[in-house]
Amino acid sequence: MRSTGTARPRTLPAAGTTIATALRSTPTANINPVTDTVARLMAALVNMFGVNTPTPPANPLGGVAWRVFRSINTALGFVPLAGTPTVSQPDPTTGTVTGTWVFTQPAGLDLNYGFSQAANGTVHVYTDGTYSYTPTETARQTATATTTDSFLINAADSVASTNLVITVPVLPFSHTAIPVTVGKLPVGVAVSPAGPAAGYIYTTNLGDGTVSVINPATNAVTATITVGGIPNGVAIIPNGPKAGYVYVTGTRWYGTHSDQYNGVSVIDPTTNTVVDRIAYAPDVTLAVAASPVGAGYIYVEVAGTSGNYVSVIDPTTNTIVTSVGVGKGSSGTEVAVSPAGPKTGYVYVANTGDNTVSVINPATNTATTVNVGQAPTGVAVVPTGPKAGYVYVTNFGGGTVSVIDPTTNTITATIDVGHNPWIVAVSPTGPRAGYVYVANFTLTSPTTPTGIVQVIDPATNAVVDTMIVNTSYNLEGGIAISDAGKVYVTNGLDPTMWVISSG
């Protein structure tokens, strides 16, 4: 039994399948006995001369023989014919290109298929005559408007074989940064993971003692909440009966001010009002994080009169249940709780003054330290993928990012980002789930600071993307990433939060 007309594979070869192990098409008709005999003879001849390849051999005599047999076999209908493939426009988010392919065999011989992988992307070839191509992150980062990649599909019968080369466009990454006017001097930012305001964005505005609430669909400020003092960190409970409740750290105003509150404000996301306050005076509350596991405790970084510590709050009662001493000179920028991996629920605090990270065991409320780079300021934990639980620390003084293995508490990589890394966040879901985003600034001229966000692939620990945010970025900023993949960066030099969309 031999196939006739248009032939396609009946099952999907595995990615990277070679021509030698390609699958065979389904026979559909009886072949003419004379054609079968001639095909067997020609197959023996081309195999004997080694010219049964889709392209001519490099040696001159082999090339001549290949062309002679190719001409004869084409006339006899023994050469597979490649149709014209279709190529779609790239998906604007993933860069994936789809299309169709087809071969015909005029003499009705069986066709076997194989395909190659592209140099800069992943190819899948399907049994219905379609394919998909997805470029790598690195390829998109370096691509221009005219960059292409290619792969081939091969069809072979018993006599001859033919390559169909498909060329596809590589979509460059593009970023749109939109400024949203919020309160004065915004520093902290968080995206609500759950509750009545899931997806809404909250910024702490130290210049006017407020919290701005932003609708992610419209990028409009829907509420401005007065919390008093100098609000700094912000965290939102991800689950449980208090899911969506917002916790904001605040310090006293310098000098005389009507609101001298110092502590943690609790905001009800339904009413956008402060419903509770947890006092810490004279100590100063800095960063804050909400645990996604267990009792959902709130962890507050505090600069105490006798040393820095992390305070643990039970959100059910909004009472302080314990405190744990940490390192010197904590930055007040970030504290993180591991959402996954071998140390789920562990708490990580960057200690700027002694170049360490404190690791708190939530079961015992005891801390160990890990030496990192110079002047660590930010910390975040990968929530998903093969690197789930790995900890990324920005070292402002050294221009690097340290990667901590949570099992051993050892540094497994030091990534040179070449700028002034201040804060860090990790994408929770989407096409870049688990990717690490580092916000920093660099001087494009001796007097012009430029805010940038660099994206690190946790699989390779390589910087695969760089986003320009604005040209007046302040160190005292924050960064957060939504489930939809939008990046939110606050700019402490003016009343703006930048919304970065990628594609």
GUMI-335995 format. One record per residue (C-alpha): residue number from 1; residue in one letter; x, y, z. Coordinates in steps of 0.2 Angstrom, whole numbers. Example, Ala and Ser with C-alpha at 12.3 -4.5 7.8 and 13.67 -1.06 7.14 Angstrom:
// residues 2
pos: 1&code: a&u: 62&v: -22&w: 39;
pos: 2&code: s&u: 68&v: -5&w: 36;
END
This chain:
// residues 503
pos: 1&code: m&u: 0&v: 0&w: 0;
pos: 2&code: r&u: 6&v: 17&w: -5;
pos: 3&code: s&u: 0&v: 35&w: -2;
pos: 4&code: t&u: -6&v: 46&w: -16;
pos: 5&code: g&u: -8&v: 65&w: -17;
pos: 6&code: t&u: -6&v: 75&w: -2;
pos: 7&code: a&u: 3&v: 66&w: 12;
pos: 8&code: r&u: 5&v: 70&w: 30;
pos: 9&code: p&u: 11&v: 61&w: 45;
pos: 10&code: r&u: -2&v: 52&w: 55;
pos: 11&code: t&u: 6&v: 55&w: 72;
pos: 12&code: l&u: 16&v: 69&w: 79;
pos: 13&code: p&u: 35&v: 66&w: 80;
pos: 14&code: a&u: 44&v: 72&w: 95;
pos: 15&code: a&u: 52&v: 89&w: 95;
pos: 16&code: g&u: 69&v: 87&w: 87;
pos: 17&code: t&u: 65&v: 71&w: 78;
pos: 18&code: t&u: 78&v: 67&w: 65;
pos: 19&code: i&u: 75&v: 62&w: 47;
pos: 20&code: a&u: 81&v: 45&w: 51;
pos: 21&code: t&u: 68&v: 42&w: 64;
pos: 22&code: a&u: 54&v: 51&w: 56;
pos: 23&code: l&u: 36&v: 43&w: 56;
pos: 24&code: r&u: 28&v: 35&w: 41;
pos: 25&code: s&u: 13&v: 41&w: 32;
pos: 26&code: t&u: -3&v: 31&w: 31;
pos: 27&code: p&u: -4&v: 21&w: 14;
pos: 28&code: t&u: -20&v: 25&w: 5;
pos: 29&code: a&u: -20&v: 16&w: -12;
pos: 30&code: n&u: -12&v: 2&w: -22;
pos: 31&code: i&u: 3&v: 7&w: -33;
pos: 32&code: n&u: 5&v: 2&w: -51;
pos: 33&code: p&u: 16&v: -14&w: -52;
pos: 34&code: v&u: 27&v: -6&w: -66;
pos: 35&code: t&u: 29&v: 10&w: -55;
pos: 36&code: d&u: 34&v: -1&w: -40;
pos: 37&code: t&u: 47&v: -10&w: -50;
pos: 38&code: v&u: 55&v: 5&w: -57;
pos: 39&code: a&u: 55&v: 14&w: -40;
pos: 40&code: r&u: 64&v: -1&w: -33;
pos: 41&code: l&u: 77&v: 0&w: -47;
pos: 42&code: m&u: 80&v: 18&w: -45;
pos: 43&code: a&u: 81&v: 17&w: -26;
pos: 44&code: a&u: 94&v: 4&w: -28;
pos: 45&code: l&u: 104&v: 15&w: -40;
pos: 46&code: v&u: 103&v: 31&w: -29;
pos: 47&code: n&u: 108&v: 21&w: -14;
pos: 48&code: m&u: 123&v: 13&w: -23;
pos: 49&code: f&u: 129&v: 31&w: -28;
pos: 50&code: g&u: 124&v: 39&w: -12;
pos: 51&code: v&u: 113&v: 52&w: -20;
pos: 52&code: n&u: 97&v: 49&w: -12;
pos: 53&code: t&u: 99&v: 65&w: -2;
pos: 54&code: p&u: 88&v: 81&w: -3;
pos: 55&code: t&u: 103&v: 92&w: -8;
pos: 56&code: p&u: 118&v: 87&w: -19;
pos: 57&code: p&u: 134&v: 80&w: -11;
pos: 58&code: a&u: 149&v: 92&w: -10;
pos: 59&code: n&u: 161&v: 83&w: -21;
pos: 60&code: p&u: 159&v: 87&w: -40;
pos: 61&code: l&u: 156&v: 69&w: -46;
pos: 62&code: g&u: 143&v: 66&w: -33;
pos: 63&code: g&u: 135&v: 83&w: -38;
pos: 64&code: v&u: 134&v: 78&w: -56;
pos: 65&code: a&u: 127&v: 61&w: -52;
pos: 66&code: w&u: 114&v: 68&w: -40;
pos: 67&code: r&u: 108&v: 81&w: -53;
pos: 68&code: v&u: 106&v: 67&w: -66;
pos: 69&code: f&u: 96&v: 55&w: -55;
pos: 70&code: r&u: 86&v: 70&w: -48;
pos: 71&code: s&u: 81&v: 75&w: -66;
pos: 72&code: i&u: 76&v: 57&w: -70;
pos: 73&code: n&u: 67&v: 54&w: -54;
pos: 74&code: t&u: 57&v: 70&w: -55;
pos: 75&code: a&u: 51&v: 65&w: -73;
pos: 76&code: l&u: 46&v: 48&w: -66;
pos: 77&code: g&u: 37&v: 56&w: -51;
pos: 78&code: f&u: 48&v: 49&w: -38;
pos: 79&code: v&u: 53&v: 66&w: -30;
pos: 80&code: p&u: 42&v: 73&w: -16;
pos: 81&code: l&u: 36&v: 90&w: -20;
pos: 82&code: a&u: 35&v: 103&w: -7;
pos: 83&code: g&u: 20&v: 115&w: -7;
pos: 84&code: t&u: 21&v: 133&w: -2;
pos: 85&code: p&u: 20&v: 135&w: 17;
pos: 86&code: t&u: 9&v: 148&w: 26;
pos: 87&code: v&u: 17&v: 160&w: 40;
pos: 88&code: s&u: 6&v: 170&w: 52;
pos: 89&code: q&u: 10&v: 186&w: 60;
pos: 90&code: p&u: 19&v: 183&w: 77;
pos: 91&code: d&u: 8&v: 183&w: 93;
pos: 92&code: p&u: 10&v: 200&w: 101;
pos: 93&code: t&u: 13&v: 193&w: 118;
pos: 94&code: t&u: 22&v: 176&w: 115;
pos: 95&code: g&u: 30&v: 179&w: 98;
pos: 96&code: t&u: 23&v: 162&w: 93;
pos: 97&code: v&u: 21&v: 160&w: 74;
pos: 98&code: t&u: 10&v: 147&w: 66;
pos: 99&code: g&u: 7&v: 141&w: 49;
pos: 100&code: t&u: 4&v: 126&w: 37;
pos: 101&code: w&u: 15&v: 114&w: 27;
pos: 102&code: v&u: 11&v: 101&w: 13;
pos: 103&code: f&u: 20&v: 89&w: 2;
pos: 104&code: t&u: 14&v: 79&w: -12;
pos: 105&code: q&u: 21&v: 62&w: -20;
pos: 106&code: p&u: 16&v: 62&w: -38;
pos: 107&code: a&u: 19&v: 43&w: -40;
pos: 108&code: g&u: 10&v: 38&w: -24;
pos: 109&code: l&u: 25&v: 32&w: -15;
pos: 110&code: d&u: 25&v: 32&w: 4;
pos: 111&code: l&u: 32&v: 47&w: 12;
pos: 112&code: n&u: 42&v: 48&w: 29;
pos: 113&code: y&u: 44&v: 64&w: 38;
pos: 114&code: g&u: 56&v: 73&w: 49;
pos: 115&code: f&u: 59&v: 91&w: 55;
pos: 116&code: s&u: 73&v: 101&w: 62;
pos: 117&code: q&u: 73&v: 113&w: 77;
pos: 118&code: a&u: 76&v: 131&w: 73;
pos: 119&code: a&u: 92&v: 140&w: 79;
pos: 120&code: n&u: 83&v: 152&w: 91;
pos: 121&code: g&u: 66&v: 145&w: 95;
pos: 122&code: t&u: 56&v: 129&w: 98;
pos: 123&code: v&u: 47&v: 121&w: 83;
pos: 124&code: h&u: 32&v: 109&w: 84;
pos: 125&code: v&u: 25&v: 100&w: 68;
pos: 126&code: y&u: 8&v: 93&w: 69;
pos: 127&code: t&u: -1&v: 79&w: 60;
pos: 128&code: d&u: -15&v: 91&w: 53;
pos: 129&code: g&u: -2&v: 99&w: 42;
pos: 130&code: t&u: 1&v: 114&w: 54;
pos: 131&code: y&u: 16&v: 120&w: 64;
pos: 132&code: s&u: 21&v: 132&w: 78;
pos: 133&code: y&u: 37&v: 141&w: 81;
pos: 134&code: t&u: 41&v: 151&w: 98;
pos: 135&code: p&u: 57&v: 161&w: 99;
pos: 136&code: t&u: 67&v: 161&w: 114;
pos: 137&code: e&u: 68&v: 176&w: 126;
pos: 138&code: t&u: 86&v: 179&w: 121;
pos: 139&code: a&u: 81&v: 179&w: 102;
pos: 140&code: r&u: 67&v: 192&w: 105;
pos: 141&code: q&u: 78&v: 203&w: 116;
pos: 142&code: t&u: 91&v: 205&w: 102;
pos: 143&code: a&u: 79&v: 204&w: 87;
pos: 144&code: t&u: 75&v: 219&w: 75;
pos: 145&code: a&u: 61&v: 222&w: 64;
pos: 146&code: t&u: 69&v: 211&w: 50;
pos: 147&code: t&u: 76&v: 197&w: 61;
pos: 148&code: t&u: 70&v: 179&w: 55;
pos: 149&code: d&u: 73&v: 161&w: 60;
pos: 150&code: s&u: 71&v: 145&w: 50;
pos: 151&code: f&u: 68&v: 127&w: 51;
pos: 152&code: l&u: 65&v: 113&w: 39;
pos: 153&code: i&u: 53&v: 99&w: 36;
pos: 154&code: n&u: 59&v: 84&w: 26;
pos: 155&code: a&u: 49&v: 72&w: 16;
pos: 156&code: a&u: 57&v: 56&w: 10;
pos: 157&code: d&u: 51&v: 41&w: -1;
pos: 158&code: s&u: 61&v: 26&w: -5;
pos: 159&code: v&u: 70&v: 35&w: -20;
pos: 160&code: a&u: 72&v: 53&w: -15;
pos: 161&code: s&u: 69&v: 66&w: -2;
pos: 162&code: t&u: 65&v: 85&w: -2;
pos: 163&code: n&u: 67&v: 98&w: 11;
pos: 164&code: l&u: 54&v: 112&w: 14;
pos: 165&code: v&u: 63&v: 127&w: 23;
pos: 166&code: i&u: 51&v: 138&w: 32;
pos: 167&code: t&u: 57&v: 155&w: 37;
pos: 168&code: v&u: 48&v: 164&w: 51;
pos: 169&code: p&u: 49&v: 182&w: 59;
pos: 170&code: v&u: 56&v: 184&w: 76;
pos: 171&code: l&u: 46&v: 197&w: 85;
pos: 172&code: p&u: 57&v: 209&w: 95;
pos: 173&code: f&u: 51&v: 213&w: 113;
pos: 174&code: s&u: 42&v: 230&w: 115;
pos: 175&code: h&u: 38&v: 239&w: 131;
pos: 176&code: t&u: 25&v: 252&w: 134;
pos: 177&code: a&u: 28&v: 262&w: 150;
pos: 178&code: i&u: 13&v: 273&w: 155;
pos: 179&code: p&u: 14&v: 285&w: 169;
pos: 180&code: v&u: 0&v: 285&w: 182;
pos: 181&code: t&u: -2&v: 300&w: 194;
pos: 182&code: v&u: -3&v: 295&w: 212;
pos: 183&code: g&u: 1&v: 303&w: 228;
pos: 184&code: k&u: 16&v: 313&w: 232;
pos: 185&code: l&u: 33&v: 304&w: 232;
pos: 186&code: p&u: 27&v: 286&w: 230;
pos: 187&code: v&u: 38&v: 272&w: 236;
pos: 188&code: g&u: 30&v: 255&w: 240;
pos: 189&code: v&u: 18&v: 246&w: 228;
pos: 190&code: a&u: 9&v: 230&w: 229;
pos: 191&code: v&u: -4&v: 221&w: 218;
pos: 192&code: s&u: -19&v: 213&w: 228;
pos: 193&code: p&u: -18&v: 194&w: 225;
pos: 194&code: a&u: -36&v: 190&w: 231;
pos: 195&code: g&u: -51&v: 197&w: 240;
pos: 196&code: p&u: -64&v: 210&w: 234;
pos: 197&code: a&u: -50&v: 221&w: 226;
pos: 198&code: a&u: -40&v: 207&w: 218;
pos: 199&code: g&u: -29&v: 214&w: 204;
pos: 200&code: y&u: -30&v: 232&w: 211;
pos: 201&code: i&u: -13&v: 241&w: 214;
pos: 202&code: y&u: -9&v: 250&w: 230;
pos: 203&code: t&u: 5&v: 263&w: 232;
pos: 204&code: t&u: 12&v: 271&w: 248;
pos: 205&code: n&u: 15&v: 290&w: 246;
pos: 206&code: l&u: 27&v: 296&w: 259;
pos: 207&code: g&u: 26&v: 314&w: 253;
pos: 208&code: d&u: 8&v: 316&w: 259;
pos: 209&code: g&u: 4&v: 302&w: 271;
pos: 210&code: t&u: -8&v: 293&w: 259;
pos: 211&code: v&u: -11&v: 276&w: 250;
pos: 212&code: s&u: -17&v: 277&w: 232;
pos: 213&code: v&u: -28&v: 263&w: 225;
pos: 214&code: i&u: -27&v: 260&w: 206;
pos: 215&code: n&u: -39&v: 251&w: 195;
pos: 216&code: p&u: -29&v: 239&w: 184;
pos: 217&code: a&u: -41&v: 240&w: 169;
pos: 218&code: t&u: -41&v: 259&w: 168;
pos: 219&code: n&u: -25&v: 264&w: 177;
pos: 220&code: a&u: -36&v: 276&w: 186;
pos: 221&code: v&u: -34&v: 281&w: 205;
pos: 222&code: t&u: -51&v: 275&w: 212;
pos: 223&code: a&u: -47&v: 280&w: 230;
pos: 224&code: t&u: -35&v: 290&w: 241;
pos: 225&code: i&u: -33&v: 283&w: 259;
pos: 226&code: t&u: -25&v: 294&w: 273;
pos: 227&code: v&u: -14&v: 283&w: 284;
pos: 228&code: g&u: -4&v: 297&w: 291;
pos: 229&code: g&u: 15&v: 299&w: 295;
pos: 230&code: i&u: 27&v: 293&w: 282;
pos: 231&code: p&u: 20&v: 277&w: 274;
pos: 232&code: n&u: 33&v: 266&w: 267;
pos: 233&code: g&u: 30&v: 247&w: 265;
pos: 234&code: v&u: 14&v: 239&w: 259;
pos: 235&code: a&u: 9&v: 220&w: 259;
pos: 236&code: i&u: -8&v: 212&w: 255;
pos: 237&code: i&u: -15&v: 196&w: 263;
pos: 238&code: p&u: -16&v: 183&w: 249;
pos: 239&code: n&u: -29&v: 170&w: 257;
pos: 240&code: g&u: -40&v: 166&w: 272;
pos: 241&code: p&u: -54&v: 177&w: 280;
pos: 242&code: k&u: -43&v: 193&w: 278;
pos: 243&code: a&u: -39&v: 190&w: 260;
pos: 244&code: g&u: -36&v: 207&w: 252;
pos: 245&code: y&u: -33&v: 217&w: 268;
pos: 246&code: v&u: -19&v: 229&w: 266;
pos: 247&code: y&u: -5&v: 232&w: 279;
pos: 248&code: v&u: 5&v: 248&w: 278;
pos: 249&code: t&u: 20&v: 252&w: 288;
pos: 250&code: g&u: 23&v: 271&w: 293;
pos: 251&code: t&u: 35&v: 281&w: 302;
pos: 252&code: r&u: 34&v: 298&w: 311;
pos: 253&code: w&u: 35&v: 314&w: 301;
pos: 254&code: y&u: 51&v: 324&w: 304;
pos: 255&code: g&u: 47&v: 340&w: 314;
pos: 256&code: t&u: 30&v: 345&w: 318;
pos: 257&code: h&u: 15&v: 337&w: 310;
pos: 258&code: s&u: -3&v: 335&w: 314;
pos: 259&code: d&u: -1&v: 316&w: 312;
pos: 260&code: q&u: 13&v: 309&w: 322;
pos: 261&code: y&u: 7&v: 291&w: 320;
pos: 262&code: n&u: 21&v: 277&w: 320;
pos: 263&code: g&u: 16&v: 259&w: 316;
pos: 264&code: v&u: 6&v: 248&w: 305;
pos: 265&code: s&u: -11&v: 253&w: 297;
pos: 266&code: v&u: -23&v: 240&w: 292;
pos: 267&code: i&u: -35&v: 244&w: 277;
pos: 268&code: d&u: -51&v: 236&w: 273;
pos: 269&code: p&u: -51&v: 234&w: 254;
pos: 270&code: t&u: -70&v: 234&w: 253;
pos: 271&code: t&u: -72&v: 252&w: 261;
pos: 272&code: n&u: -54&v: 258&w: 258;
pos: 273&code: t&u: -53&v: 264&w: 276;
pos: 274&code: v&u: -41&v: 261&w: 290;
pos: 275&code: v&u: -49&v: 249&w: 301;
pos: 276&code: d&u: -35&v: 246&w: 314;
pos: 277&code: r&u: -18&v: 252&w: 319;
pos: 278&code: i&u: -4&v: 243&w: 327;
pos: 279&code: a&u: 8&v: 254&w: 337;
pos: 280&code: y&u: 27&v: 252&w: 337;
pos: 281&code: a&u: 33&v: 269&w: 344;
pos: 282&code: p&u: 47&v: 273&w: 347;
pos: 283&code: d&u: 53&v: 260&w: 335;
pos: 284&code: v&u: 51&v: 263&w: 316;
pos: 285&code: t&u: 42&v: 251&w: 305;
pos: 286&code: l&u: 50&v: 249&w: 288;
pos: 287&code: a&u: 46&v: 234&w: 276;
pos: 288&code: v&u: 32&v: 222&w: 277;
pos: 289&code: a&u: 27&v: 205&w: 269;
pos: 290&code: a&u: 12&v: 194&w: 271;
pos: 291&code: s&u: 14&v: 175&w: 272;
pos: 292&code: p&u: 5&v: 165&w: 259;
pos: 293&code: v&u: 5&v: 149&w: 270;
pos: 294&code: g&u: 0&v: 143&w: 287;
pos: 295&code: a&u: -8&v: 156&w: 298;
pos: 296&code: g&u: -4&v: 170&w: 285;
pos: 297&code: y&u: 6&v: 180&w: 297;
pos: 298&code: i&u: 12&v: 198&w: 293;
pos: 299&code: y&u: 31&v: 201&w: 295;
pos: 300&code: v&u: 36&v: 218&w: 298;
pos: 301&code: e&u: 54&v: 224&w: 297;
pos: 302&code: v&u: 57&v: 236&w: 312;
pos: 303&code: a&u: 72&v: 248&w: 316;
pos: 304&code: g&u: 72&v: 247&w: 335;
pos: 305&code: t&u: 80&v: 257&w: 348;
pos: 306&code: s&u: 91&v: 242&w: 353;
pos: 307&code: g&u: 93&v: 234&w: 336;
pos: 308&code: n&u: 84&v: 229&w: 321;
pos: 309&code: y&u: 71&v: 215&w: 322;
pos: 310&code: v&u: 56&v: 207&w: 312;
pos: 311&code: s&u: 39&v: 208&w: 321;
pos: 312&code: v&u: 26&v: 195&w: 318;
pos: 313&code: i&u: 8&v: 200&w: 317;
pos: 314&code: d&u: -7&v: 188&w: 318;
pos: 315&code: p&u: -19&v: 196&w: 305;
pos: 316&code: t&u: -34&v: 188&w: 314;
pos: 317&code: t&u: -32&v: 199&w: 329;
pos: 318&code: n&u: -19&v: 211&w: 323;
pos: 319&code: t&u: -8&v: 208&w: 338;
pos: 320&code: i&u: 10&v: 206&w: 339;
pos: 321&code: v&u: 14&v: 188&w: 343;
pos: 322&code: t&u: 33&v: 188&w: 343;
pos: 323&code: s&u: 49&v: 196&w: 336;
pos: 324&code: v&u: 65&v: 190&w: 329;
pos: 325&code: g&u: 82&v: 199&w: 329;
pos: 326&code: v&u: 90&v: 202&w: 312;
pos: 327&code: g&u: 105&v: 210&w: 305;
pos: 328&code: k&u: 112&v: 228&w: 305;
pos: 329&code: g&u: 106&v: 242&w: 295;
pos: 330&code: s&u: 91&v: 234&w: 287;
pos: 331&code: s&u: 86&v: 243&w: 271;
pos: 332&code: g&u: 68&v: 245&w: 274;
pos: 333&code: t&u: 65&v: 241&w: 256;
pos: 334&code: e&u: 60&v: 223&w: 256;
pos: 335&code: v&u: 56&v: 208&w: 266;
pos: 336&code: a&u: 50&v: 192&w: 258;
pos: 337&code: v&u: 41&v: 176&w: 262;
pos: 338&code: s&u: 44&v: 160&w: 252;
pos: 339&code: p&u: 28&v: 155&w: 244;
pos: 340&code: a&u: 35&v: 138&w: 237;
pos: 341&code: g&u: 50&v: 126&w: 237;
pos: 342&code: p&u: 59&v: 117&w: 251;
pos: 343&code: k&u: 58&v: 132&w: 263;
pos: 344&code: t&u: 40&v: 137&w: 260;
pos: 345&code: g&u: 35&v: 150&w: 273;
pos: 346&code: y&u: 53&v: 155&w: 278;
pos: 347&code: v&u: 56&v: 174&w: 279;
pos: 348&code: y&u: 70&v: 183&w: 271;
pos: 349&code: v&u: 77&v: 200&w: 276;
pos: 350&code: a&u: 90&v: 210&w: 267;
pos: 351&code: n&u: 103&v: 218&w: 280;
pos: 352&code: t&u: 111&v: 232&w: 271;
pos: 353&code: g&u: 123&v: 236&w: 286;
pos: 354&code: d&u: 132&v: 220&w: 287;
pos: 355&code: n&u: 130&v: 213&w: 269;
pos: 356&code: t&u: 119&v: 198&w: 274;
pos: 357&code: v&u: 102&v: 191&w: 273;
pos: 358&code: s&u: 93&v: 185&w: 288;
pos: 359&code: v&u: 83&v: 168&w: 286;
pos: 360&code: i&u: 69&v: 166&w: 298;
pos: 361&code: n&u: 62&v: 149&w: 302;
pos: 362&code: p&u: 43&v: 152&w: 305;
pos: 363&code: a&u: 41&v: 136&w: 316;
pos: 364&code: t&u: 55&v: 142&w: 328;
pos: 365&code: n&u: 56&v: 160&w: 325;
pos: 366&code: t&u: 74&v: 159&w: 324;
pos: 367&code: a&u: 86&v: 167&w: 311;
pos: 368&code: t&u: 102&v: 162&w: 303;
pos: 369&code: t&u: 112&v: 173&w: 291;
pos: 370&code: v&u: 119&v: 171&w: 273;
pos: 371&code: n&u: 133&v: 182&w: 267;
pos: 372&code: v&u: 128&v: 190&w: 251;
pos: 373&code: g&u: 135&v: 205&w: 241;
pos: 374&code: q&u: 139&v: 223&w: 246;
pos: 375&code: a&u: 124&v: 233&w: 253;
pos: 376&code: p&u: 109&v: 221&w: 250;
pos: 377&code: t&u: 93&v: 231&w: 248;
pos: 378&code: g&u: 80&v: 220&w: 240;
pos: 379&code: v&u: 75&v: 202&w: 242;
pos: 380&code: a&u: 62&v: 191&w: 232;
pos: 381&code: v&u: 58&v: 172&w: 231;
pos: 382&code: v&u: 54&v: 163&w: 215;
pos: 383&code: p&u: 36&v: 156&w: 217;
pos: 384&code: t&u: 35&v: 143&w: 203;
pos: 385&code: g&u: 45&v: 132&w: 191;
pos: 386&code: p&u: 61&v: 122&w: 194;
pos: 387&code: k&u: 69&v: 136&w: 204;
pos: 388&code: a&u: 54&v: 138&w: 216;
pos: 389&code: g&u: 60&v: 144&w: 233;
pos: 390&code: y&u: 76&v: 151&w: 226;
pos: 391&code: v&u: 80&v: 168&w: 233;
pos: 392&code: y&u: 86&v: 183&w: 223;
pos: 393&code: v&u: 95&v: 198&w: 233;
pos: 394&code: t&u: 99&v: 215&w: 225;
pos: 395&code: n&u: 116&v: 221&w: 231;
pos: 396&code: f&u: 115&v: 240&w: 228;
pos: 397&code: g&u: 133&v: 243&w: 233;
pos: 398&code: g&u: 141&v: 230&w: 221;
pos: 399&code: g&u: 130&v: 231&w: 206;
pos: 400&code: t&u: 125&v: 212&w: 207;
pos: 401&code: v&u: 111&v: 200&w: 212;
pos: 402&code: s&u: 115&v: 186&w: 223;
pos: 403&code: v&u: 105&v: 169&w: 221;
pos: 404&code: i&u: 103&v: 159&w: 236;
pos: 405&code: d&u: 99&v: 140&w: 236;
pos: 406&code: p&u: 85&v: 138&w: 250;
pos: 407&code: t&u: 91&v: 121&w: 254;
pos: 408&code: t&u: 109&v: 125&w: 258;
pos: 409&code: n&u: 108&v: 143&w: 261;
pos: 410&code: t&u: 123&v: 145&w: 250;
pos: 411&code: i&u: 126&v: 157&w: 235;
pos: 412&code: t&u: 124&v: 148&w: 219;
pos: 413&code: a&u: 126&v: 162&w: 207;
pos: 414&code: t&u: 131&v: 181&w: 207;
pos: 415&code: i&u: 123&v: 190&w: 192;
pos: 416&code: d&u: 132&v: 206&w: 187;
pos: 417&code: v&u: 118&v: 219&w: 182;
pos: 418&code: g&u: 131&v: 233&w: 180;
pos: 419&code: h&u: 120&v: 247&w: 187;
pos: 420&code: n&u: 113&v: 251&w: 205;
pos: 421&code: p&u: 100&v: 237&w: 209;
pos: 422&code: w&u: 88&v: 242&w: 222;
pos: 423&code: i&u: 73&v: 232&w: 223;
pos: 424&code: v&u: 67&v: 215&w: 215;
pos: 425&code: a&u: 51&v: 206&w: 212;
pos: 426&code: v&u: 46&v: 189&w: 203;
pos: 427&code: s&u: 33&v: 187&w: 191;
pos: 428&code: p&u: 19&v: 175&w: 199;
pos: 429&code: t&u: 11&v: 168&w: 183;
pos: 430&code: g&u: 10&v: 171&w: 164;
pos: 431&code: p&u: 23&v: 168&w: 150;
pos: 432&code: r&u: 37&v: 174&w: 161;
pos: 433&code: a&u: 32&v: 165&w: 177;
pos: 434&code: g&u: 46&v: 164&w: 189;
pos: 435&code: y&u: 56&v: 177&w: 180;
pos: 436&code: v&u: 65&v: 190&w: 191;
pos: 437&code: y&u: 63&v: 209&w: 189;
pos: 438&code: v&u: 76&v: 220&w: 196;
pos: 439&code: a&u: 73&v: 239&w: 197;
pos: 440&code: n&u: 88&v: 250&w: 197;
pos: 441&code: f&u: 95&v: 266&w: 190;
pos: 442&code: t&u: 110&v: 271&w: 179;
pos: 443&code: l&u: 117&v: 288&w: 174;
pos: 444&code: t&u: 115&v: 290&w: 155;
pos: 445&code: s&u: 125&v: 307&w: 157;
pos: 446&code: p&u: 134&v: 314&w: 173;
pos: 447&code: t&u: 118&v: 322&w: 178;
pos: 448&code: t&u: 104&v: 312&w: 170;
pos: 449&code: p&u: 98&v: 296&w: 180;
pos: 450&code: t&u: 88&v: 284&w: 170;
pos: 451&code: g&u: 77&v: 271&w: 178;
pos: 452&code: i&u: 78&v: 253&w: 171;
pos: 453&code: v&u: 71&v: 236&w: 175;
pos: 454&code: q&u: 81&v: 221&w: 170;
pos: 455&code: v&u: 73&v: 204&w: 168;
pos: 456&code: i&u: 83&v: 188&w: 173;
pos: 457&code: d&u: 78&v: 171&w: 167;
pos: 458&code: p&u: 80&v: 160&w: 183;
pos: 459&code: a&u: 84&v: 144&w: 172;
pos: 460&code: t&u: 101&v: 152&w: 166;
pos: 461&code: n&u: 102&v: 167&w: 178;
pos: 462&code: a&u: 105&v: 178&w: 163;
pos: 463&code: v&u: 98&v: 195&w: 160;
pos: 464&code: v&u: 86&v: 193&w: 145;
pos: 465&code: d&u: 78&v: 209&w: 144;
pos: 466&code: t&u: 80&v: 228&w: 149;
pos: 467&code: m&u: 65&v: 240&w: 151;
pos: 468&code: i&u: 68&v: 259&w: 151;
pos: 469&code: v&u: 56&v: 266&w: 164;
pos: 470&code: n&u: 59&v: 285&w: 164;
pos: 471&code: t&u: 73&v: 297&w: 165;
pos: 472&code: s&u: 71&v: 303&w: 183;
pos: 473&code: y&u: 70&v: 287&w: 194;
pos: 474&code: n&u: 73&v: 288&w: 213;
pos: 475&code: l&u: 81&v: 275&w: 223;
pos: 476&code: e&u: 66&v: 275&w: 235;
pos: 477&code: g&u: 55&v: 265&w: 223;
pos: 478&code: g&u: 45&v: 249&w: 223;
pos: 479&code: i&u: 41&v: 236&w: 210;
pos: 480&code: a&u: 27&v: 223&w: 209;
pos: 481&code: i&u: 20&v: 212&w: 195;
pos: 482&code: s&u: 2&v: 207&w: 192;
pos: 483&code: d&u: -4&v: 190&w: 187;
pos: 484&code: a&u: -7&v: 197&w: 169;
pos: 485&code: g&u: 12&v: 201&w: 168;
pos: 486&code: k&u: 11&v: 220&w: 170;
pos: 487&code: v&u: 25&v: 228&w: 179;
pos: 488&code: y&u: 22&v: 242&w: 191;
pos: 489&code: v&u: 36&v: 253&w: 197;
pos: 490&code: t&u: 35&v: 269&w: 208;
pos: 491&code: n&u: 45&v: 284&w: 206;
pos: 492&code: g&u: 49&v: 293&w: 222;
pos: 493&code: l&u: 55&v: 309&w: 213;
pos: 494&code: d&u: 38&v: 314&w: 207;
pos: 495&code: p&u: 20&v: 308&w: 210;
pos: 496&code: t&u: 20&v: 294&w: 197;
pos: 497&code: m&u: 19&v: 275&w: 196;
pos: 498&code: w&u: 24&v: 268&w: 179;
pos: 499&code: v&u: 14&v: 253&w: 171;
pos: 500&code: i&u: 25&v: 243&w: 160;
pos: 501&code: s&u: 17&v: 231&w: 147;
pos: 502&code: s&u: 27&v: 219&w: 137;
pos: 503&code: g&u: 25&v: 210&w: 121;
END
